Amino acid sequence: MKQYLRFAKQFSLLFTPLVATSVLFTSPSRAATSAFSDGELSLTDFSGILFTEFNSDNNADTEAITLGKDDFVDFQNNPVVETSTSPAKAFTDVVSSVNGEGRNYTGLVKSNSGIVGNFDIGAGQTFSFNFSSFLNLGTDIDASPIENAQANGDIAFYLFDTSDISEQALPDFLTGLLDDPNSINKSPLSFFSLSGNVSTLGDDFILSQNSSDITLTNTSKEVDFEGNEEFAFADFTGSFQRYFDKSANVTLIATRRSKARVTAPEPSTSLALLSFLALLVIANKNRLKANILRRSLEVKAIKLTVENEVKL
């Protein structure tokens, strides 16, 4: 009977890692993740004379990889750019979101929008405009770090003195700024920027910066960077005003970018195999310890029996 119980115990030590591995291979969790990045910038009530129409650019991209037959990724990516010359105003907005479900997938949405406007200002005149902006970011996952989601975005405008550029060269110069807003080799006269990042892996923030001649009339921020559901929201309204004692030409560059991404990788087969081998080593180690202890007790029992027989 004792021999049978000893065999049953050794068998259970070998069988346990097999059960754990079976669960690891056949029952990976299904993930549900989501991320969104919404942003808006509105520029109105310009006091200068618009040299030409606003130039604008608007791009949106989506990408998805699904490795399982039941995996899917759902997108929403709607960037908008609207401009007007009479009255002069510019507007850009985006609603970007991505949702995924399954065991192994990646989904990405992103957008980039740019607006360039050029204004002539007479001597002794004041150039001014009003603006409003907001950034809304959020992520949601079921389990970390197997799943992760990220949302980021930024909104900005910069005002440059371009009085040194000739009227003939100005159209090509403005067109080139849409391709690369950073190509202008000048320090801005004025600027405003709002940027944020929300990630289930960390690095969460929302920041704003502006030059001293920007007047903020309303500011609002709200964040929650804890748990599996995170968000950041910021809302800013304000105005710019600057007096020019000499006639001048100024260029306004406005940008808005957004990105949202979700990822849910399934544990690899190699990881499952390594887990199985680790459990097997532990089981065999425990069995070896049990055998050593049993043999030690048997030796002690034999020794004690011999000593008793000698005494007798």
CORVENQUI-V764617 format. One line per field, one symbol per residue. ss: DSSP state (2 for helix, 1 for strand, 0 for the rest). phi: phi as a letter, one per 20 degrees, with the letter a starting at -180 (. if undefined). psi: psi as a letter, one per 20 degrees, with the letter a starting at -180 (. if undefined). A space follows every 50 residues. Layout:
# CORVENQUI-V764617
ss = ???
phi = ???
psi = ???
This chain:
# CORVENQUI-V764617
ss = 02222222222222222222222222000011111111111111000011 00001111111111110000011111111111111001111111111111 11001111111111111111100011111111111111110000001111 11111111111000002222222222222022200000011111111110 00001111110001111111111100001111111111111111000111 11111111111111000022222222222222222222222222222222 222222222220
phi = .ffffffffffffffgfffffffffdcffedccbbbbdbbbccblfeeef fbffebbbcbccbbccddfdebcddbbceccccbebffabbbbbcdbbcc bqdbbbcbcbbccccccccecffmddebadbbbbcccacbcebdegdbbb cbabcbbcdcedfeefffefgffffffffbgeffebeffbabbcbbbcbf eoleabccbbffeededbcbcbcbddmeccbbcbcccabcbbedfcfbcc cddccbcbbcbcbbeegfffffffffffffffffffffffffffffffff ffffffffffff
psi = ghhghgghghhhhhhghggghghhhilqqpqoqqqqoqqqppprlpirpo gaqpqqqoqpqqqqppiqhjqqppqpnnqpppqqhnrpqqpqqqopqppq pbhorpppqqqpqqppqppppqpjrppqrqqqqqpoqqqprgpqjgqqqq prrqpqqppqokhipqhhigghghhhhhhnhjipmqpqhqqpqpqqpppi jalprpqqqqrhjpopipqpqpqokqaioqrppqppqaqqpppoiqqrpq ppppqpqqppqqpnpqprhhghghgghghgggghghhggggggghghggh ggghgghghgh.
